[in-house]
Amino acid sequence: MITITCDICKKKMDNPITDKTFFYYANFSMCEDCKDKIEYSVKPQVRAKEPFAMDWYQKTMRDTLGRAAQRSRA
């Protein structure tokens, strides 16, 4: 049995299924709930960005994930 811990909320996931119950982005493992919350928080920034650039989006996601992981450690 494989167990992975979400880097954001520290919830344990038993027998995770990649891209269904467990997501991996920029060296962060996260559950589906945390992924949805991160995407929801980044969405307004993405909609306001003109012109859109993929490298900017990736940096914004990494920064947001880093801040979320830092808050969970405190």
N, C-alpha and C positions, 0 to 999 in steps of 0.2 A: 504494500500500500504506500502510495506517495502522498505526502502532506506538504503543502506550500503555504507560507504565511504572507498575507497581504502587507506590503511595505507601508501602506497608508493607514489602514485601520487596525492592523495586527490580527485580523481574523484568520483562523486556520481553515484551509480548504483541503478536504480529503479527496483523493482521486480526482484532481482537477482536469478539466478538458480545455485544452488550449483554444483560445478564441471563442469559447462558449461560457465557461465559468471562471476562467483565469486569463488575464491579459498581461503581456509583457511589453513594456515600452521604455526605451532609454534606461536600461538597467533597473527598472522598477517592476516588481510583480504586483498585480493588483486584482482585486475581486471585481465582479461585474458592477456592484453598487458604487464602488470608488471610481471606476472608469466612467460611469455615467455622470457622477458629480463633477469630475475633472472636466469632461467634455462640456457640461452645462456651464461651468465657470469660464471656459475659454471661448465659448460660442459668441458672446457679444463683442469680444476683441476681434475675432475673425471677421465678423460681419462688417465691422467698422473699418477694416484695413483695406485701403485702396492704393495701389494695386496689390493684390495678394501675392505673396512670395512663400514658397514651400520652406525655404531655410528659416525664414522668420517664424513660420508656424511651428516648426520643429523646436526652435529655441524657446518659444513661448510655452510649448508643452513641457519641455524639460524643466524650465524654470518653475512652472506651476506644480509639477510633480515633486520637485525638490522642496518647495515651500510646504507642500502638504505632508511630505515625509518628515520634515523638520518639526512641524506642529505635533505630529503623532509621537515623536520622541520626547517631547517636553512633558 
